[in-house]
Amino acid sequence: MKFSKKDLLLYAVTDRYWLNGRKLYDDVKDAILGGATLVQLREKNLSHDEFKCEALEIQALCKNFNVPFIINDDVELAREINADGIHVGQSDMEAGNVRALIGNDKILGVSVRTQQEAIIAESKGANYLGAGAVFHTGSKSDAVDITHEALKQICESVKIPVVAIGGITAQNLVELKDSGIAGIAVISAIFAQENIRKAAENLRDLSQKYFA
């Protein structure tokens, strides 16, 4: 799939914690209908077979809407199902090794917190960076906050697009408007909301206003 900066405008990261009896497929569909421009499937507690089954369902959904589909961390699964790309953190497989495994036609995203990490990730073949946490977040227990000045410096230090992540809401995203980011990556701001489609629509409108 052809990847561009605009695909990062509203980057939806899944979390089954918020399902409350619903199906993840339906929640992701609502997010896409509301304007999510990219979907990352993030699972920490499923077996490989369960993760694969779920991934194939969500992958088909994303394909129907022409929305890039990214697997979090699991390079083996991303290759197995021919996902559009993979996102890895600093403690996961090294970016250069991931690029060697997935080839040059797949999307590679890397989480960063510093300029040095950003520059290295770009040099190793990353297509985009996820920088954060830009606000305090409860979605990732290991997330370390970065200042908005550090976020701006990361954006200025690389040529590839940067998406901000961590504690972003419809109320605080305006604080990121001059940072240079291509968009926002959110979990609870979409998937914890009572009306997922409406929440995504609102975030998409705000992101268009401040980051497009």
Accessible surface in RSA format (square Angstrom, percent):
REM  Atomic radii and reference values for relative SASA: ProtOr
REM  Chains: A
REM  Algorithm: Lee & Richards
REM  Probe-radius: 1.40
REM  Slices: 20
REM RES _ NUM      All-atoms   Total-Side   Main-Chain    Non-polar    All polar
REM                ABS   REL    ABS   REL    ABS   REL    ABS   REL    ABS   REL
RES MET A   1    87.33  45.2  29.09  19.2  58.24 138.7  43.50  37.0  43.83  58.1
RES LYS A   2   196.49  95.9 168.09 103.1  28.40  67.6 119.01 107.1  77.48  82.5
RES PHE A   3    43.38  21.7  17.81  11.0  25.56  66.5  17.81  10.8  25.56  73.2
RES SER A   4    41.85  35.4  35.43  47.3   6.42  14.8  41.50  88.4   0.35   0.5
RES LYS A   5   120.28  58.7 114.30  70.1   5.99  14.3  60.65  54.6  59.64  63.5
RES LYS A   6   152.06  74.2 140.44  86.2  11.62  27.7 117.25 105.5  34.81  37.1
RES ASP A   7    18.84  13.2  18.44  18.4   0.39   0.9   0.39   0.9  18.44  18.4
RES LEU A   8     0.00   0.0   0.00   0.0   0.00   0.0   0.00   0.0   0.00   0.0
RES LEU A   9    10.82   6.0  10.82   7.7   0.00   0.0  10.82   7.6   0.00   0.0
RES LEU A  10     0.00   0.0   0.00   0.0   0.00   0.0   0.00   0.0   0.00   0.0
RES TYR A  11     2.63   1.2   2.63   1.5   0.00   0.0   2.63   2.0   0.00   0.0
RES ALA A  12     0.00   0.0   0.00   0.0   0.00   0.0   0.00   0.0   0.00   0.0
RES VAL A  13     2.01   1.3   2.01   1.8   0.00   0.0   2.01   1.7   0.00   0.0
RES THR A  14     0.42   0.3   0.40   0.4   0.01   0.0   0.19   0.3   0.23   0.3
RES ASP A  15    25.06  17.6  22.04  21.9   3.02   7.1   2.21   5.2  22.85  22.8
RES ARG A  16    90.70  38.1  80.91  41.2   9.80  23.3  39.65  54.2  51.05  30.9
RES TYR A  17   164.19  76.7 139.31  79.3  24.88  64.8 100.80  75.7  63.39  78.1
RES TRP A  18    71.47  28.7  70.17  34.0   1.30   3.0  70.38  37.5   1.09   1.8
RES LEU A  19    18.95  10.6  18.95  13.6   0.00   0.0  18.95  13.3   0.00   0.0
RES ASN A  20   130.74  90.2  88.28  85.3  42.45 102.2  34.30  82.5  96.44  93.2
RES GLY A  21    85.20 105.1   0.00   N/A  85.20 105.1  43.07 118.2  42.13  94.4
RES ARG A  22    98.35  41.3  83.36  42.5  15.00  35.7  62.79  85.8  35.56  21.6
RES LYS A  23   119.19  58.1 113.71  69.8   5.48  13.1  78.23  70.4  40.96  43.6
RES LEU A  24     9.48   5.3   4.97   3.6   4.51  11.3   4.97   3.5   4.51  12.1
RES TYR A  25    64.54  30.1  62.55  35.6   1.99   5.2  34.87  26.2  29.66  36.6
RES ASP A  26    70.06  49.1  68.47  68.2   1.59   3.8  22.47  52.9  47.59  47.5
RES ASP A  27     2.91   2.0   2.91   2.9   0.00   0.0   0.00   0.0   2.91   2.9
RES VAL A  28     0.00   0.0   0.00   0.0   0.00   0.0   0.00   0.0   0.00   0.0
RES LYS A  29    80.13  39.1  80.13  49.2   0.00   0.0  24.66  22.2  55.47  59.1
RES ASP A  30    52.73  36.9  52.73  52.5   0.00   0.0   0.91   2.1  51.82  51.7
RES ALA A  31     0.02   0.0   0.02   0.0   0.00   0.0   0.02   0.0   0.00   0.0
RES ILE A  32    13.07   7.4   4.54   3.4   8.52  20.5   4.54   3.3   8.52  23.1
RES LEU A  33    66.63  37.1  44.37  31.7  22.26  56.0  47.78  33.6  18.85  50.7
RES GLY A  34     4.79   5.9   0.00   N/A   4.79   5.9   0.53   1.5   4.26   9.5
RES GLY A  35    11.55  14.2   0.00   N/A  11.55  14.2  11.55  31.7   0.00   0.0
RES ALA A  36     4.25   3.9   0.00   0.0   4.25   9.7   0.00   0.0   4.25  11.3
RES THR A  37    17.92  12.7  12.37  12.5   5.55  13.2  15.95  21.4   1.97   3.0
RES LEU A  38     0.00   0.0   0.00   0.0   0.00   0.0   0.00   0.0   0.00   0.0
RES VAL A  39     0.00   0.0   0.00   0.0   0.00   0.0   0.00   0.0   0.00   0.0
RES GLN A  40     8.58   4.8   8.58   6.3   0.00   0.0   0.00   0.0   8.58   6.5
RES LEU A  41     0.00   0.0   0.00   0.0   0.00   0.0   0.00   0.0   0.00   0.0
RES ARG A  42    33.36  14.0  29.11  14.8   4.25  10.1   3.68   5.0  29.68  18.0
RES GLU A  43    18.74  10.8   4.87   3.7  13.87  33.0   1.46   2.8  17.28  14.1
RES LYS A  44   118.88  58.0  83.04  51.0  35.84  85.3  64.52  58.1  54.36  57.9
RES ASN A  45   141.35  97.5 107.41 103.8  33.94  81.7  36.64  88.2 104.70 101.2
RES LEU A  46    50.13  27.9  25.76  18.4  24.36  61.2  26.90  18.9  23.23  62.5
RES SER A  47    59.53  50.3  44.78  59.8  14.76  34.0  51.62 109.9   7.91  11.1
RES HIS A  48    70.66  38.6  58.27  40.5  12.39  31.7  51.89  53.5  18.77  21.8
RES ASP A  49   107.25  75.1  99.79  99.3   7.46  17.6  32.56  76.6  74.69  74.5
RES GLU A  50    96.38  55.3  88.25  66.8   8.13  19.4  37.02  71.6  59.36  48.5
RES PHE A  51    10.59   5.3  10.59   6.6   0.00   0.0  10.59   6.4   0.00   0.0
RES LYS A  52    65.85  32.1  65.85  40.4   0.00   0.0  25.60  23.0  40.25  42.9
RES CYS A  53    80.68  61.0  75.27  84.0   5.40  12.7  22.13  56.1  58.55  63.1
RES GLU A  54    20.20  11.6  16.25  12.3   3.95   9.4  15.85  30.7   4.35   3.6
RES ALA A  55     0.00   0.0   0.00   0.0   0.00   0.0   0.00   0.0   0.00   0.0
RES LEU A  56    81.48  45.4  75.67  54.1   5.81  14.6  76.01  53.4   5.47  14.7
RES GLU A  57    76.37  43.8  70.15  53.1   6.22  14.8  30.20  58.4  46.17  37.7
RES ILE A  58     0.62   0.4   0.62   0.5   0.00   0.0   0.62   0.4   0.00   0.0
RES GLN A  59    33.76  18.9  33.14  24.2   0.62   1.5  13.21  28.1  20.55  15.6
RES ALA A  60    53.75  49.4  48.32  74.6   5.44  12.4  53.06  74.7   0.69   1.8
RES LEU A  61     2.78   1.6   2.30   1.6   0.48   1.2   2.48   1.7   0.31   0.8
RES CYS A  62     0.59   0.4   0.59   0.7   0.00   0.0   0.59   1.5   0.00   0.0
RES LYS A  63   162.83  79.4 147.31  90.4  15.52  36.9  92.93  83.6  69.89  74.4
RES ASN A  64   120.22  82.9  83.16  80.4  37.06  89.2  20.73  49.9  99.49  96.2
RES PHE A  65    76.34  38.2  54.81  33.9  21.53  56.0  60.09  36.4  16.25  46.5
RES ASN A  66   117.67  81.1 103.51 100.0  14.17  34.1  27.35  65.8  90.33  87.3
RES VAL A  67    12.27   8.1  11.77  10.7   0.51   1.2  11.93  10.4   0.34   0.9
RES PRO A  68     3.14   2.3   3.14   2.9   0.00   0.0   3.14   2.6   0.00   0.0
RES PHE A  69     0.63   0.3   0.63   0.4   0.00   0.0   0.63   0.4   0.00   0.0
RES ILE A  70     0.00   0.0   0.00   0.0   0.00   0.0   0.00   0.0   0.00   0.0
RES ILE A  71     0.00   0.0   0.00   0.0   0.00   0.0   0.00   0.0   0.00   0.0
RES ASN A  72    12.07   8.3  10.64  10.3   1.43   3.4   0.00   0.0  12.07  11.7
RES ASP A  73    42.13  29.5  30.22  30.1  11.91  28.2  18.88  44.4  23.25  23.2
RES ASP A  74    39.16  27.4  31.75  31.6   7.41  17.5  16.65  39.2  22.51  22.4
RES VAL A  75     8.74   5.8   5.89   5.3   2.85   6.9   5.89   5.1   2.85   7.7
RES GLU A  76   120.10  69.0 111.14  84.1   8.96  21.3  43.50  84.1  76.60  62.5
RES LEU A  77     0.00   0.0   0.00   0.0   0.00   0.0   0.00   0.0   0.00   0.0
RES ALA A  78     6.51   6.0   4.11   6.3   2.40   5.5   4.45   6.3   2.06   5.5
RES ARG A  79   134.36  56.4 107.90  55.0  26.46  63.0  27.92  38.2 106.43  64.5
RES GLU A  80    84.52  48.5  46.93  35.5  37.58  89.5  38.44  74.4  46.08  37.6
RES ILE A  81    14.14   8.0   0.62   0.5  13.52  32.6   6.23   4.5   7.91  21.5
RES ASN A  82    97.21  67.0  90.06  87.0   7.15  17.2  25.86  62.2  71.35  69.0
RES ALA A  83     1.96   1.8   0.03   0.0   1.93   4.4   0.03   0.0   1.93   5.1
RES ASP A  84    28.10  19.7  25.98  25.9   2.12   5.0   1.01   2.4  27.09  27.0
RES GLY A  85     2.33   2.9   0.00   N/A   2.33   2.9   2.33   6.4   0.00   0.0
RES ILE A  86     0.21   0.1   0.21   0.2   0.00   0.0   0.21   0.2   0.00   0.0
RES HIS A  87    15.19   8.3  15.19  10.6   0.00   0.0  10.25  10.6   4.93   5.7
RES VAL A  88     0.90   0.6   0.90   0.8   0.00   0.0   0.90   0.8   0.00   0.0
RES GLY A  89    16.85  20.8   0.00   N/A  16.85  20.8  12.92  35.5   3.93   8.8
RES GLN A  90    80.28  44.9  46.34  33.9  33.94  80.8  19.04  40.5  61.24  46.4
RES SER A  91   113.16  95.6  73.15  97.6  40.01  92.2  55.45 118.1  57.71  80.9
RES ASP A  92    51.66  36.2  30.63  30.5  21.03  49.7  12.10  28.5  39.56  39.5
RES MET A  93    81.40  42.2  63.62  42.1  17.79  42.3  72.63  61.8   8.77  11.6
RES GLU A  94    75.79  43.5  63.58  48.1  12.21  29.1  63.21 122.3  12.57  10.3
RES ALA A  95    10.08   9.3   5.89   9.1   4.20   9.5   5.89   8.3   4.20  11.1
RES GLY A  96    21.13  26.1   0.00   N/A  21.13  26.1  13.38  36.7   7.75  17.3
RES ASN A  97    83.71  57.7  81.66  78.9   2.04   4.9  12.66  30.5  71.04  68.7
RES VAL A  98     0.00   0.0   0.00   0.0   0.00   0.0   0.00   0.0   0.00   0.0
RES ARG A  99    29.57  12.4  28.19  14.4   1.39   3.3  21.39  29.2   8.18   5.0
RES ALA A 100    86.11  79.2  48.41  74.7  37.70  85.8  60.18  84.8  25.93  68.7
RES LEU A 101    74.14  41.3  60.76  43.5  13.38  33.6  62.45  43.9  11.69  31.5
RES ILE A 102    19.15  10.9   4.83   3.6  14.33  34.5   8.76   6.3  10.39  28.2
RES GLY A 103    29.68  36.6   0.00   N/A  29.68  36.6  29.25  80.3   0.43   1.0
RES ASN A 104   139.50  96.2 110.48 106.8  29.01  69.9  33.11  79.7 106.38 102.8
RES ASP A 105   109.86  77.0  88.33  87.9  21.54  50.9  49.91 117.5  59.95  59.8
RES LYS A 106    40.12  19.6  36.89  22.6   3.23   7.7  24.07  21.7  16.05  17.1
RES ILE A 107     4.46   2.5   3.93   2.9   0.53   1.3   4.46   3.2   0.00   0.0
RES LEU A 108     0.00   0.0   0.00   0.0   0.00   0.0   0.00   0.0   0.00   0.0
RES GLY A 109     0.00   0.0   0.00   N/A   0.00   0.0   0.00   0.0   0.00   0.0
RES VAL A 110     5.04   3.3   5.04   4.6   0.00   0.0   5.04   4.4   0.00   0.0
RES SER A 111    28.67  24.2  28.67  38.3   0.00   0.0  20.10  42.8   8.57  12.0
RES VAL A 112     2.39   1.6   0.00   0.0   2.39   5.8   0.56   0.5   1.83   5.0
RES ARG A 113    92.18  38.7  87.61  44.7   4.57  10.9   8.58  11.7  83.60  50.7
RES THR A 114    64.67  46.0  60.52  61.4   4.14   9.9  62.26  83.6   2.41   3.6
RES GLN A 115    76.99  43.1  72.59  53.1   4.40  10.5  15.67  33.3  61.32  46.5
RES GLN A 116   129.25  72.3 123.77  90.5   5.48  13.0  36.50  77.7  92.75  70.3
RES GLU A 117    37.67  21.6  35.09  26.5   2.58   6.1  16.00  30.9  21.67  17.7
RES ALA A 118     0.00   0.0   0.00   0.0   0.00   0.0   0.00   0.0   0.00   0.0
RES ILE A 119    88.03  50.1  87.18  64.9   0.85   2.0  87.18  62.8   0.85   2.3
RES ILE A 120    84.13  47.9  83.37  62.1   0.76   1.8  84.13  60.6   0.00   0.0
RES ALA A 121     3.24   3.0   1.44   2.2   1.81   4.1   3.07   4.3   0.17   0.5
RES GLU A 122    47.98  27.5  37.41  28.3  10.57  25.2  17.31  33.5  30.67  25.0
RES SER A 123    86.65  73.2  45.34  60.5  41.31  95.2  48.41 103.1  38.24  53.6
RES LYS A 124    91.41  44.6  82.35  50.5   9.06  21.6  31.43  28.3  59.97  63.9
RES GLY A 125    26.71  32.9   0.00   N/A  26.71  32.9  23.44  64.3   3.27   7.3
RES ALA A 126     6.28   5.8   0.00   0.0   6.28  14.3   0.00   0.0   6.28  16.6
RES ASN A 127    48.79  33.6  43.79  42.3   5.00  12.0   3.16   7.6  45.63  44.1
RES TYR A 128     0.00   0.0   0.00   0.0   0.00   0.0   0.00   0.0   0.00   0.0
RES LEU A 129     0.00   0.0   0.00   0.0   0.00   0.0   0.00   0.0   0.00   0.0
RES GLY A 130     4.82   5.9   0.00   N/A   4.82   5.9   3.40   9.3   1.42   3.2
RES ALA A 131     0.00   0.0   0.00   0.0   0.00   0.0   0.00   0.0   0.00   0.0
RES GLY A 132    10.93  13.5   0.00   N/A  10.93  13.5   2.09   5.7   8.84  19.8
RES ALA A 133     3.75   3.4   1.44   2.2   2.30   5.2   2.14   3.0   1.61   4.3
RES VAL A 134     6.84   4.5   0.00   0.0   6.84  16.5   0.00   0.0   6.84  18.6
RES PHE A 135    32.39  16.2  27.29  16.9   5.10  13.3  32.39  19.6   0.00   0.0
RES HIS A 136   153.36  83.8 132.82  92.3  20.54  52.5  96.09  99.0  57.27  66.6
RES THR A 137    19.03  13.5   7.45   7.6  11.58  27.6   5.21   7.0  13.82  20.9
RES GLY A 138    79.84  98.5   0.00   N/A  79.84  98.5  40.04 109.9  39.80  89.1
RES SER A 139    31.00  26.2   8.59  11.5  22.41  51.6   9.50  20.2  21.50  30.1
RES LYS A 140    67.28  32.8  63.10  38.7   4.18  10.0  20.98  18.9  46.30  49.3
RES SER A 141   126.11 106.6  80.16 107.0  45.95 105.9  57.82 123.1  68.29  95.7
RES ASP A 142   109.29  76.6  87.07  86.7  22.22  52.5  48.62 114.4  60.68  60.5
RES ALA A 143    38.72  35.6   7.16  11.1  31.56  71.8  15.69  22.1  23.03  61.0
RES VAL A 144    85.57  56.3  82.70  74.9   2.88   6.9  84.74  73.6   0.84   2.3
RES ASP A 145    75.76  53.1  55.34  55.1  20.42  48.3  28.80  67.8  46.96  46.8
RES ILE A 146    17.64  10.0   7.91   5.9   9.72  23.4  13.46   9.7   4.18  11.3
RES THR A 147    90.40  64.3  82.37  83.5   8.04  19.2  83.60 112.3   6.80  10.3
RES HIS A 148    58.51  32.0  51.56  35.8   6.96  17.8  36.43  37.5  22.08  25.7
RES GLU A 149   104.00  59.7  98.05  74.2   5.95  14.2  49.71  96.1  54.29  44.3
RES ALA A 150    27.41  25.2  25.40  39.2   2.01   4.6  26.56  37.4   0.84   2.2
RES LEU A 151     0.00   0.0   0.00   0.0   0.00   0.0   0.00   0.0   0.00   0.0
RES LYS A 152    82.48  40.2  82.48  50.6   0.00   0.0  31.24  28.1  51.24  54.6
RES GLN A 153    68.24  38.2  67.82  49.6   0.42   1.0  11.30  24.1  56.94  43.2
RES ILE A 154     0.58   0.3   0.58   0.4   0.00   0.0   0.58   0.4   0.00   0.0
RES CYS A 155    18.40  13.9   5.37   6.0  13.03  30.6   6.14  15.5  12.26  13.2
RES GLU A 156   125.14  71.8  88.48  66.9  36.66  87.3  47.61  92.1  77.53  63.3
RES SER A 157    32.05  27.1   3.62   4.8  28.43  65.5  14.77  31.4  17.28  24.2
RES VAL A 158    14.97   9.9   0.00   0.0  14.97  36.1   2.72   2.4  12.25  33.2
RES LYS A 159   202.98  99.0 167.35 102.7  35.64  84.8 116.27 104.7  86.71  92.4
RES ILE A 160    32.85  18.7  26.65  19.9   6.20  14.9  28.13  20.3   4.72  12.8
RES PRO A 161    28.67  20.9  18.99  17.3   9.68  35.2  28.57  23.6   0.11   0.7
RES VAL A 162     3.01   2.0   1.55   1.4   1.45   3.5   1.55   1.3   1.45   3.9
RES VAL A 163     1.74   1.1   1.74   1.6   0.00   0.0   1.74   1.5   0.00   0.0
RES ALA A 164     0.00   0.0   0.00   0.0   0.00   0.0   0.00   0.0   0.00   0.0
RES ILE A 165    40.72  23.2  40.72  30.3   0.00   0.0  40.72  29.3   0.00   0.0
RES GLY A 166     8.31  10.3   0.00   N/A   8.31  10.3   6.72  18.4   1.60   3.6
RES GLY A 167    24.41  30.1   0.00   N/A  24.41  30.1  14.54  39.9   9.87  22.1
RES ILE A 168     7.13   4.1   0.00   0.0   7.13  17.2   0.00   0.0   7.13  19.3
RES THR A 169    50.21  35.7  50.17  50.9   0.04   0.1  46.81  62.9   3.41   5.1
RES ALA A 170    28.34  26.1  13.76  21.2  14.59  33.2  13.80  19.4  14.54  38.5
RES GLN A 171   149.52  83.6 124.16  90.7  25.36  60.4  69.19 147.3  80.34  60.9
RES ASN A 172    25.13  17.3  24.78  23.9   0.35   0.8  12.01  28.9  13.12  12.7
RES LEU A 173     0.54   0.3   0.54   0.4   0.00   0.0   0.54   0.4   0.00   0.0
RES VAL A 174    56.90  37.4  54.87  49.7   2.03   4.9  54.87  47.7   2.03   5.5
RES GLU A 175   106.24  61.0  77.37  58.5  28.87  68.7  36.44  70.5  69.80  57.0
RES LEU A 176     0.80   0.4   0.00   0.0   0.80   2.0   0.80   0.6   0.00   0.0
RES LYS A 177   103.15  50.3  89.41  54.9  13.74  32.7  37.78  34.0  65.38  69.6
RES ASP A 178   107.18  75.1  89.84  89.4  17.34  41.0  37.47  88.2  69.71  69.5
RES SER A 179     9.19   7.8   4.12   5.5   5.06  11.7   6.59  14.0   2.60   3.6
RES GLY A 180    55.72  68.7   0.00   N/A  55.72  68.7  35.02  96.1  20.70  46.4
RES ILE A 181     7.33   4.2   0.21   0.2   7.13  17.2   0.21   0.1   7.13  19.3
RES ALA A 182     3.70   3.4   0.33   0.5   3.37   7.7   0.33   0.5   3.37   8.9
RES GLY A 183     0.00   0.0   0.00   N/A   0.00   0.0   0.00   0.0   0.00   0.0
RES ILE A 184     0.00   0.0   0.00   0.0   0.00   0.0   0.00   0.0   0.00   0.0
RES ALA A 185     3.01   2.8   2.19   3.4   0.82   1.9   2.19   3.1   0.82   2.2
RES VAL A 186     4.55   3.0   0.36   0.3   4.19  10.1   4.55   4.0   0.00   0.0
RES ILE A 187    11.89   6.8   7.38   5.5   4.51  10.9   7.38   5.3   4.51  12.2
RES SER A 188    40.53  34.2  39.45  52.6   1.08   2.5   8.84  18.8  31.68  44.4
RES ALA A 189    12.21  11.2   2.42   3.7   9.79  22.3   7.32  10.3   4.89  12.9
RES ILE A 190     0.00   0.0   0.00   0.0   0.00   0.0   0.00   0.0   0.00   0.0
RES PHE A 191     2.53   1.3   2.26   1.4   0.27   0.7   2.26   1.4   0.27   0.8
RES ALA A 192    37.10  34.1   7.39  11.4  29.71  67.6   9.76  13.7  27.34  72.4
RES GLN A 193    72.10  40.3  68.52  50.1   3.58   8.5   9.66  20.6  62.43  47.4
RES GLU A 194   183.61 105.4 143.19 108.3  40.42  96.2  65.96 127.6 117.65  96.1
RES ASN A 195    81.58  56.3  73.65  71.2   7.93  19.1  24.92  60.0  56.66  54.8
RES ILE A 196     8.44   4.8   5.02   3.7   3.43   8.3   5.02   3.6   3.43   9.3
RES ARG A 197   109.35  45.9 108.75  55.4   0.59   1.4  25.53  34.9  83.82  50.8
RES LYS A 198   138.12  67.4 136.75  83.9   1.37   3.3  80.00  72.0  58.12  61.9
RES ALA A 199    17.94  16.5   8.02  12.4   9.92  22.6  16.85  23.7   1.10   2.9
RES ALA A 200     0.00   0.0   0.00   0.0   0.00   0.0   0.00   0.0   0.00   0.0
RES GLU A 201    72.27  41.5  70.50  53.3   1.77   4.2  24.29  47.0  47.98  39.2
RES ASN A 202    69.66  48.0  65.83  63.6   3.83   9.2  17.19  41.4  52.47  50.7
RES LEU A 203     2.32   1.3   2.32   1.7   0.00   0.0   2.32   1.6   0.00   0.0
RES ARG A 204    69.85  29.3  69.85  35.6   0.00   0.0  13.18  18.0  56.67  34.3
RES ASP A 205    96.03  67.3  87.91  87.5   8.13  19.2  26.10  61.4  69.93  69.7
RES LEU A 206    39.05  21.7  38.77  27.7   0.28   0.7  39.05  27.4   0.00   0.0
RES SER A 207     0.00   0.0   0.00   0.0   0.00   0.0   0.00   0.0   0.00   0.0
RES GLN A 208    83.03  46.4  71.26  52.1  11.76  28.0  26.23  55.8  56.80  43.1
RES LYS A 209   151.08  73.7 113.31  69.5  37.76  89.9  77.74  70.0  73.34  78.1
RES TYR A 210    51.42  24.0  32.32  18.4  19.10  49.7  17.10  12.9  34.32  42.3
RES PHE A 211    17.77   8.9   1.62   1.0  16.14  42.0   6.07   3.7  11.70  33.5
RES ALA A 212    95.98  88.3  24.44  37.7  71.54 162.7  58.28  82.1  37.70  99.9
END  Absolute sums over single chains surface
CHAIN  1 A    10106.7       7901.4       2205.3       4973.6       5133.1
END  Absolute sums over all chains
TOTAL         10106.7       7901.4       2205.3       4973.6       5133.1
